[in-house]
Amino acid sequence: MSVTVLDPTDETTPQVRERVSRPESLAGLTIGLLDISKPRGNVFLDQVQNRLAELDATVIRFSKPTFSKPAPADLRHEIASQCDAVIEALAD
């Protein structure tokens, strides 16, 4: 199955990136939950966090300063260095 994912920050030059394989289990992994600061995103992430806890995953919460700009480089680095995977919340 072929999937095309476009980067919304620069669709003029799509880049080919290999998809990372999914883990067989989330047990023992650290999952980052990134709230992009849209209304009610935290409500969604609260539910995701509860479900991840049931799957024995460790959760770390992060927040972007504003939804209208990409996450700052230091935040992206912090997430990448502390987490095995990340889930980003979009809501309204």
C-alpha positions in Angstrom: 0.0 0.0 0.0 1.4 3.4 -1.0 0.6 6.5 1.2 1.5 10.1 0.3 1.8 12.5 3.2 2.3 16.2 2.4 4.0 18.5 4.8 1.6 21.4 5.3 4.5 23.8 5.9 5.9 23.4 2.4 3.9 21.5 -0.1 5.8 23.0 -3.1 8.7 20.5 -2.7 7.4 17.2 -1.3 10.2 15.1 0.2 10.3 11.3 0.3 10.7 10.0 3.8 10.6 6.4 4.9 7.9 5.5 7.3 9.1 4.2 10.7 7.8 0.8 11.5 5.2 0.6 14.2 6.1 -1.1 17.5 4.3 -4.4 18.2 3.3 -3.1 21.6 3.3 0.2 23.5 4.1 -1.5 26.8 7.2 0.0 28.2 7.5 2.8 25.6 7.4 6.5 26.3 4.8 8.3 24.3 4.8 12.1 24.0 1.4 13.8 23.7 1.8 17.2 22.0 -1.0 19.7 22.6 -0.8 22.2 19.8 -2.8 24.7 21.9 -6.1 24.5 20.0 -9.3 24.6 22.1 -10.2 21.2 23.6 -7.0 19.5 22.4 -6.2 18.8 26.0 -9.6 17.1 26.4 -8.7 14.7 23.6 -5.2 14.1 24.9 -6.6 13.3 28.4 -8.6 10.4 26.9 -5.5 9.2 24.9 -3.4 9.3 28.0 -5.9 7.2 29.9 -5.9 4.6 27.1 -2.1 4.6 26.9 -1.9 4.0 30.6 -4.1 0.9 30.1 -1.5 -0.3 27.6 1.3 0.2 30.1 2.9 3.0 28.2 4.6 6.0 29.9 3.2 9.3 28.9 4.9 12.7 28.8 2.8 15.8 27.9 4.1 18.7 25.8 2.5 21.9 24.6 3.2 24.2 21.7 3.1 28.0 22.5 0.6 28.5 19.6 -1.1 26.4 17.0 -0.4 28.9 14.2 3.3 28.2 14.0 5.5 25.1 13.9 6.8 23.8 17.3 10.0 25.5 18.3 13.2 23.6 17.6 14.0 23.1 21.3 10.6 21.6 21.9 11.0 19.2 18.9 14.4 18.2 20.2 13.0 17.6 23.7 10.3 15.4 22.4 12.6 13.5 20.1 15.1 12.9 22.8 12.6 11.7 25.5 10.0 9.8 23.5 9.7 6.7 21.4 6.6 8.0 19.6 4.5 11.2 19.7 0.8 11.8 19.2 -0.3 15.4 18.3 -3.7 16.7 19.2 -5.8 18.8 16.8 -9.1 19.9 18.0 -11.7 22.7 18.0 
